[in-house]
Amino acid sequence: MDQNLKIQAAFLELLEHEPIAEITIFEIADKCQIARRTIFEKYSDKYQILQAIEDDIFSQLSSTKKDTYRVDTQEFDGDDRILKILKLVYENKKVISLLLGDYGDPRFHERFITYLAQKGLKVIENSSEFNDLDQRQKELLIQYISSALVGLIAYWVKHPEMTVEELHSFFEKLFLNGITSLTAK
C-alpha cells in the first residue's frame, strides 16, 4: 500500500472514534507508522487528507457514464445513473458512512447534495415534463430530490440491509410516483 493510502486509511480509522477537530497529525503518524515529517511533505494538515479522500469519492462519481431520462416512458435509456451512484456508494460504504456520520464532514454532505443537484438539474432542464416549472421551481425540485437521496444514502450506509437494487427501486418509485405511491394499496 502506498504512503498516501496508508495515511488516508489511518485518518479514516481515527474518524471512526473521534471528530475531525480532535484528530492530530501525531495520531495519524502513529496509526500508519509513517513519520510526521513525511505526512507534512504530502499534506499541509489533516483537512488536506480529508479533502484527498473526498476528492477520490467525487472522482469516482464523476466517472460514471451519463445516461438519459426519457419522460415519455419514465425510464432511463441505458444504465441508470442513480443506480450507478448507489453501486459506487455501496463499494465505498465504509468511507461514505464515516464522511456522512456523526464525526464526519458536514461539507461532504453539502458537496454530495450539490453534486447530485447539478446532475439532476440537467435531467429536469432537458425534460419537457417539467416545462411548466420556472427555473426557481426546477432548482427547488432538484434540491429536494438530491437532499432526499443523500438522506436515504446516509441511512442506508448505516443500515445496509437493503440491496443496491432495492434502494434504487424504492427511490425510483418515490421519485416517479411520489410519497403516496408508497402507501397506496
C-alpha positions in Angstrom: 0.0 0.0 0.0 1.4 3.4 -0.9 2.0 6.0 1.7 -0.9 8.2 0.7 -3.3 5.3 1.1 -1.8 4.4 4.4 -2.2 7.9 5.7 -5.8 8.2 4.5 -6.7 4.8 5.9 -5.2 5.8 9.3 -7.2 9.1 9.2 -10.4 7.2 8.4 -9.8 4.7 11.2 -9.4 7.5 13.7 -12.5 9.2 12.3 -14.5 6.2 13.4 -13.9 7.1 17.0 -13.3 10.9 17.2 -14.4 14.1 15.4 -12.1 15.6 12.8 -11.3 18.5 15.0 -9.7 16.2 17.6 -7.6 14.1 15.2 -4.0 15.1 15.1 -1.2 14.5 12.6 0.7 12.8 15.5 -2.1 10.3 15.9 -2.3 9.7 12.2 1.5 9.2 12.0 1.4 6.8 15.0 -1.5 4.8 13.4 0.0 4.4 10.0 3.7 4.2 11.2 4.8 7.0 8.9 6.9 9.9 10.1 5.1 13.2 10.7 7.6 14.9 8.6 6.7 12.6 5.7 3.0 13.3 6.2 3.6 17.0 6.2 5.6 16.7 3.0 2.4 15.2 1.4 -0.3 17.1 3.2 -0.3 20.5 4.8 -2.8 19.4 7.5 -5.4 16.9 8.4 -8.0 18.8 6.3 -6.0 18.2 3.2 -6.0 14.5 3.9 -9.8 14.7 4.3 -10.0 16.6 1.0 -8.0 14.0 -0.8 -10.4 11.3 0.5 -13.4 13.2 -0.6 -11.9 14.2 -3.9 -11.4 10.5 -4.7 -15.1 9.7 -4.0 -16.2 12.5 -6.3 -13.7 11.5 -8.9 -15.3 8.0 -8.9 -18.8 9.5 -9.0 -17.9 11.7 -12.0 -16.5 8.8 -13.9 -20.0 7.1 -14.1 -21.3 7.1 -17.6 -24.0 9.7 -18.4 -27.5 8.3 -19.2 -30.7 10.0 -20.4 -34.0 10.0 -18.7 -36.9 9.6 -21.1 -40.0 11.3 -19.8 -42.4 9.6 -22.3 -41.5 6.2 -20.9 -40.5 7.4 -17.5 -37.4 5.3 -17.7 -33.7 5.9 -18.2 -32.0 5.0 -21.5 -29.2 2.6 -20.9 -27.8 2.2 -17.4 -29.4 4.4 -14.8 -27.0 7.0 -13.3 -28.7 6.8 -9.8 -28.2 3.0 -9.8 -24.5 3.6 -10.7 -24.2 6.1 -7.9 -25.8 3.7 -5.4 -23.4 0.9 -6.6 -20.4 3.2 -6.1 -21.7 4.2 -2.7 -22.0 0.6 -1.8 -18.5 -0.1 -2.9 -17.3 2.8 -0.7 -19.9 2.5 2.0 -17.5 2.5 4.9 -15.8 5.7 3.8 -19.0 7.4 2.9 -20.6 6.3 6.1 -17.8 7.9 8.0 -18.0 11.1 6.0 -21.7 11.4 6.4 -21.6 10.2 10.0 -21.6 11.9 13.4 -17.8 12.6 13.2 -17.8 13.2 9.5 -17.5 16.3 7.4 -20.7 18.5 7.0 -19.0 19.9 3.9 -19.1 16.5 2.3 -22.8 16.2 2.9 -23.4 19.6 1.2 -20.9 18.8 -1.6 -22.7 15.5 -2.2 -26.1 17.2 -2.4 -24.6 19.8 -4.8 -23.1 17.1 -7.0 -26.4 15.3 -7.3 -28.3 18.6 -7.8 -26.1 19.6 -10.7 -26.6 16.2 -12.3 -30.3 16.2 -11.6 -30.9 19.7 -12.8 -29.6 18.7 -16.2 -32.1 15.9 -16.4 -35.0 18.2 -15.4 -33.9 21.0 -17.7 -33.8 18.6 -20.6 -37.2 17.2 -19.9 -40.4 18.6 -21.4 -42.4 17.2 -18.5 -41.1 20.0 -16.3 -41.7 22.8 -18.8 -44.4 24.3 -16.7 -42.0 25.0 -13.9 -40.0 28.1 -13.8 -36.2 28.0 -13.1 -36.6 28.5 -9.4 -39.1 25.7 -9.1 -36.9 23.4 -11.1 -34.0 24.2 -8.8 -36.2 23.7 -5.7 -37.4 20.4 -7.0 -33.9 19.1 -7.7 -32.6 20.3 -4.4 -35.4 18.4 -2.7 -34.7 15.3 -4.6 -31.0 15.5 -4.1 -31.3 16.1 -0.4 -33.7 13.2 -0.1 -31.3 10.9 -2.0 -28.4 11.9 0.3 -30.6 11.3 3.3 -31.6 7.9 2.1 -27.9 7.1 1.4 -26.8 8.3 4.8 -29.4 6.0 6.4 -28.6 3.1 4.1 -24.9 3.0 4.7 -25.6 2.8 8.4 -28.3 0.1 7.9 -27.2 -1.8 4.8 -29.9 -4.5 5.0 -31.3 -3.3 1.6 -29.6 -4.3 -1.5 -28.5 -1.6 -4.0 -31.3 -2.7 -6.3 -33.9 -2.5 -3.5 -32.8 1.0 -2.5 -32.8 2.1 -6.2 -36.3 0.7 -6.7 -37.5 2.5 -3.6 -36.0 5.8 -4.7 -37.2 5.5 -8.2 -40.8 4.7 -7.1 -40.7 7.6 -4.7 -39.3 10.0 -7.4 -41.6 8.9 -10.2 -44.8 8.4 -8.2 -44.5 10.4 -5.0 -44.9 9.5 -1.4 -48.4 8.4 -1.7 -47.3 5.6 -4.0 -45.6 4.0 -1.0 -48.8 3.9 1.0 -51.2 3.0 -1.8 -52.6 -0.5 -1.7 
